[in-house]
Amino acid sequence: NFRVFTNLFMFRPMKFVSKLALFATVLIALASCKTVEVLPDPEPEPFDPEKGKVKGFYLLNEGPMGANKATLDYCSLADGTYTKDIFAKKNPALVQGLGDVGNDVKAYGNKLYTVVNNSNLVEISDLTTGKHLENVSIPQCRNVAFEGKYAYVTAYGGRTEGNKQYGIVTRIDTTSLRAIKSCEVGFQPEQIVSLNSKLYVVNSGWQVDGYDNRLIVIDAATMEIEKEYEIAVNMTKIVADGYGVLWIISNGDYNTIPASLYAFDTNSNTFTNTNISAAAMTVCGDSLYFYNSSYDPVTWAATFNYGIINVKSKSKISDKIITDGTESAITTPYCIAVNPTTRDIFITDAKDYSLPGSVHCYSKAGVLKWSQTTGIIPGSIAFTTKALQ
């Protein structure tokens, strides 16, 4: 997957920090691993589109590394208004803004969790007011998932061994908003999902010769590793469907090992290679929506393709997501999401990674409904059933 290769060397390094910064943040990691006592609290209500219509979504713009330009936008689907840089508007006293390099955003209970990679923190804000509540220091944090009353965050910044640095998964109590326990995982862990009280973590290992190839399973109750499965090198993305299957994107080694999409069945603990290349994906109902990209080795011209997979049959059912020919307006697809209420499809465009990007909304039939300018590098979308006030 040559698109991933170019992202790694043209943009993705903006998310990586220097060795000096890595050393400094390890000290934070040691402190965050201590267990503290918290009072019991009712579990928050997880995001469930069946319990209410989606009212809108937050869009996290990564911003270029070192520029402190991560921003958060909000789109109200009720009245069609789109507000850029909503975090700054709701929190004018926080002059430092959201931070440097926004990597992930998700809504859970009454809170919004924004993972800010290069600022080494998880920003927690009120879902309906947008006001800052707390931030939790986690070195080189990457992605977040939820199980019960806890948030679980992957991070690069664990202990070092020689020239290798282990990754960690840190548990955050959603009531006290404190990091209370950590578990060491593989090298450079990326996305994480929760399924049946277990946490599944993919590891890219881009800092390690030969990459990492392990899917790691953690017992969410004990924060201990249950099993490890060797699946494919350089895995970066993972989503779960409604049948107990995890869909995993491996970027390959950008040379002899091709990128591919894998299906890991948690019922049998077996996996299959779909032999379909994907750069990003999302699951809604029985459909997995994905896009991929390739580059001509001579002209460097980019070619993008999209598709839909039926997760029940594990077969591709369409080579198109956009059906009206407007996909040519997308310069660099970067994020894909589907509204679980309306099935509208959202695809962001990072353009050249330095200018403001855009988000395009398509009907479930793949027809363009509207487009909107965003911040720089629009990378993550979080739907919410609770409207921003």
Summary of the structure (lengths in Angstrom):
residues: 389
radius of gyration: 19.5
end to end distance: 42.0
largest distance: 61.0
contacts: 1373
relative contact order: 0.15
helix: 10%
strand: 47%
